[in-house]
Amino acid sequence: MRIHLCLAVFAVALLLRISTAIAQTEPLPPPEIPSSPLPSPESPPLLPSQQESVRQLIEEEIQKSRDIGDRIEEEIHTTFGWTLELLNVLIAVLIAIPLGTGFVLWFLRRSIIDQLVDEIKKQIQNETEAIVKQHLEQQVTATLKIQVEAARAELEILKTEFNDYLVDLSLDAQNEKERIFQELSQITPSVVQEELVSPEIQQRIKDLTEQLELLKSENAKLPFSAYEYVKAGDAFYVEQRYDAAVHAYEQALEINPDFVEAWLGKAKTLRRLQRFEEAIAANEQVIQLQPHNPWGWFGKGYALQDRHQFQEALAAYDKAIQLRPDRHTFWKHKAYVLTKLADYSEAMFCFEKAISLKPNSIGTYYWKAYYHTCRNQSEVAVENLRRVLHQRPDFLAALKADPDFDALRDTYPFQQLMAEVSQSEF
């Protein structure tokens, strides 16, 4: 509508302009030629010069009239030409208005149709996408549900197989553990035995403890009983791994705080670590749990002996012998303490008693050599040491470092014994 109104206003203005132009093109009235006063008949005749002037004036006026006519004709032509152009433009505009209006209407109709088509396409596309999406979601959900069920079933199968594997593995580990402890029980001295084992047995014990530690590292949840911890502690003690032995005994006591064998093993190992106060306390715990256990008294006496409290150690050994007079170890240690106290006659009696109970006790002959050293009987002392080294050459290192034999090392029999050892006569 706005376009039509603008076109109408433009047409009206154009018509007004054309009317004005036509009005301007109307012929102008001829110019008034001033009349020259003609001589009346009564006027005197003109002179030739005057006649020439008059003639020139007439010609000038005529020429002016011609110029004015030319100008009028030029103006008419210009105005009429412009008017024709305006008429042509108006005619073109009048012709173009319907065409433009039709084109505009066609364009508007086309735009509306395109917009409607786009909206319909978009709506159809959205609906199609929603349907496809819903269909895909249903398919994916169904597929995932099937896959989840299959995975769950497979997981249950794997879980069952894994549990079976763990059971088998646990059984294998348990069987291996039992085999190791069975052999350790056969070759490892108990906590109440103080005799040194042979190098071959020591090596085998070392191999078994390595197998045990590897088995435990691979099976962190493999259970151990208090007894098994004690046997592991005994094996570590033989290997002189005293810290590991103490830890094993303490693990046994965590399971069973009243386990006497664990207290005895801990006390013995603490004594080796020269933690004498703790060793005595551990033996006191044994005595408290089992007052008639001779090994608690013996262990207490041994710790007191290492602290050079020989009189107190003697009292503890006497209590142990009172409870178990058939143990050569008790007599041997009592003999050593009596030697330290210079009670030689009673010491010899105890040595003989120990030998009678166990004739091949290397430790008894070793300390009996110390007894003879104290009595300045170097030859007899060396004979006892020779017997020890014949059976246990590994005692040589302890013999060279033992301060009990400092006085004997300067004697000829001892030097002769060392010469025999260097010549590998043993």
Secondary structure, DSSP 8 states (H G I E B T S, - for coil): -HHHHHHHHHHHHHHHHHHHHHHHTS--------------TTS----HHHHHHHHHHHHHHHHHHHHHHHHHHHHHHHHHHHHHHHHHHHHHHHHHHHHHHHHHHHHHHHHHHHHHHHHHHHHHHHHHHHHHHHHHHHHHHHHHHHHHHHHHHHHHHHHHHHHHHHHHHHHHHHHHHHHHHHHHHHHS--TT------HHHHHHHHHHHHHHHHHHHH-TT----HHHHHHHHHHHHHTT-HHHHHHHHHHHHHH-TT-HHHHHHHHHHHHHTT-HHHHHHHHHHHHHH-TT-HHHHHHHHHHHHHTT-HHHHHHHHHHHHHH-TT-HHHHHHHHHHHHHTT-HHHHHHHHHHHHHH-TT-HHHHHHHHHHHHHTT-HHHHHHHHHHHHHH-TTHHHHHHH-GGGTTGGGSHHHHHHHHHHHTT--
